[in-house]
Amino acid sequence: MTKIIMVFFALVAAIQVIKPLGWPGLRHRRDAWKLALGGFVVAVAAIVFTAMFQPVG
């Protein structure tokens, strides 16, 4: 699941570099780092969330 999230955010960041999306906070090409950081944060949160519910032992 985290691989899908990372691929999605990488594609959106690539689109942002080619042609800015114009969304609030993403009006310039240089804002692509925000998408990459957001993807990383979501992936880490997904890993932590799934680890919390793994059976111990």
N, C-alpha and C positions, 0 to 999 in steps of 0.2 A: 504494500500500500504506500509506503514512504517513497518508493521508487517512482510510482505514478505521480505523486505530489511533486517531487523534485523535477521530473520531466515536464510537467505542466507549467510550473513556475519558470523553468528554463526557457521553454517556448515563448511564454508571455514576455519574458525579459528580452529575448531575441527580437520579438516583434517591436517592443518598446525602443530598441536601439535603431531598428530600421525606420519605423514610422511611429512617433510618439502617440500613445493611446488617447491623450487628452483628458484622462480621468483626473479628478482632484488629487493633487500631489504627484501626478505622473504626466506633467505637461512638457517635459524636456527629455531629450535622449539620455542625458546624464542621470536621470532618475531610475534607470534600470536596476541599480544596486538595491533599491528599496524592494523590488520584486524578488531578487535573489535572497535578500535577507529574510523577507517574509516567508519564502519557501523553506528556508532553513529552519526558521522558528516553528513553522507548522509541522515539519518533519520531526523535529526534536520533541515537540509536544505529543505527536502521535506515538512515538517510541516510548516516551515516559508513561503515557496513558495505557498502552498495551502491557507494559512491564508491571504496572500496578495490579493488574488482574491476572497475572500468570500464577499458577499454583506453585507453591514452594515445596521443594523436595523432589 
